Amino acid sequence: MERGVCYISFIDKEIVGVYVLINTRPHTIELVNIAVKEEKQGMGIGQFMILDAIERTKSLGVKTLEVGTGNSSLGQLALYQKCGFRIVGIDRDFFIRYYQEEIIENGIRCTDMIRLSINL
């Protein structure tokens, strides 16, 4: 958190989602820790927050917004691409190197970090 700025989404004073923007390199910001309350998923809150992050980043004059997600995070991969992100790389075995416990999503073992970015 000390490296970034946290943004919070509310519905009627209830926190329903959060995301963090981190300066990573000159003219580049990374969108991290995006989360929507489980019972509020599927309502467009995640897409709203991603589009908000894009607009905030543009207003700072930043040229690139990056995000990473697991190879097994099928919904997130689709959502980022719907919002204009393009796949730019794969960090192979990321979740094996940095996470002690195995992650399974959608019946798929999460092993690789899929890196996406959008040029602003």
N, C-alpha and C positions, 0 to 999 in steps of 0.2 A: 504493500500500500504506500510506503514512503516514496516509491518511484513513480506513482501514478495518481490519477484523479478518479474517484468513484462517483458514478451517477446512479441515481435511484429512481425507479418508476413507481408511482403511486396510483391506486384507484381508491377514491374515497378515504384518504388518509391511511390506507393499508399498503405496505410495501409489497409489490408484486414482482419486481425484477430489479436487477442491478447489473452494471458493467463497469469496467475500469479501462481507462486509456493510459498507456505508458509511452513516453518518448523513448525510442530505441536507437535511432540513428538520425543524423541530420535529415530533415524533411520527411521523416517516417515516424508514424505512431502505430502501436499495436493495440488492438482491441482484445482484452483478456477477461477472464472470469465472468463471462456473460451468463446469467442465470435467471430463470423465470420460476416463480413458485409453482410447484407441481400441479396443484389444482387449478392454476390459471393458464397452463400451457394450452396451446391450440387456439388462443384468442387473438393472436396477432401482436402480442406484447413483445416477443422476441424480435420480430421484424421491425416494429416501431423503434425499439432500442438500437438495432443495427443501423437503421436509417438516421436516427438521431446522432449516433456516433459518427456517421459519414458527414453529416452537416456540420457538426462541431469541429471535426478535423479540417474540413474545407475552410471554415471560418478562421482557422489559425494559419492558413496559408501553407499547410502541409501538403506534400505532393502524393504521398502513398499511405494508405491504411492497410495494415496487415492483420491477419487472424490465423489461428491454428486450431485444428480439431482432430479428433481421432478418426482413423480409417473406418471404424465401426459406427461412427456417429452419422448415420445416413440422413436423418432429418436435418441435422445441423449443416451438413455438406450441401444439401439441396437449398436450404434457406439462404446460406451465404451466397450461393451462385445466383439465386433469384434476386438478391440485393445488388448484384453487379460484381461480386468478387470472382476472380479467376484463380485456378490452381496454379501455383508457381513452383511447388517443390514438395518433396517428401523427406521427412526426417525419420529414416528407417530405424526401427526398434526403440524409438523414443520412450514409449510407455513400458517397455521391458527394462530399459536402463534406469528410469527415474521413478518408477512406481513398484513397490514391493509386492502388492497384491495384484493378481490377474484381474483385468477388466473385461467383461463380456457385455456387449450391447448388440441387440438385434440378432443374437445367436452367433456373433462374430467376435473373435478375440481382438481386442484393441491392442495393436502393436506399434503402428506407425502414426506419426503426426503429419497430417496433411496441411500444408501451408498454402494460404490463399492471400491475395492482395487485390486492391482496387486502386487505380490511378485516379487522382482527384483533379 
